[in-house]
Amino acid sequence: MKAYEALFILDTAGQEQVSKDLIEKIQKEIEQAGGRVETVQKMGARPFARTTQKRSSGFYVNYLFHAPPGAIAALDAKFHLEPEIFRWQFLEVIKPQERKKKKKKAVTKKD
């Protein structure tokens, strides 16, 4: 299983507080897809740089988890159906040692 980081922007239109149920629902979706959530970081409500789709702010939540590579596509499809989730992004977490190895390999290929 690979390590991933996911950033979600939740729609807070008309709400002061983001429901804990939605944050838990996202975590359950990750676990149902075969993932294991390590940390959930609530980053709070933040204003957008400019109004997007008539929204001026959103509630940011960051998840660190391990999942099989195929789970990301399935999660992406599920989150498209959730109107309360405004935006999301999945990133593969690469350890610093792995980055150095990849850079060395790239340099040797050019030589």
Buried (B, 14 or more C-beta within 10 A) or exposed (E): EBBBBBBBBBBBEEEEEBEEEBBEBBBEBBEEBBBEBEEBEEEEBEEEEEEEEEBEBBBBBEBBBBBEEEBBEBBEEBBEEBEBBBBBEBEEEEEEEEEEEEEEEEEEEEE
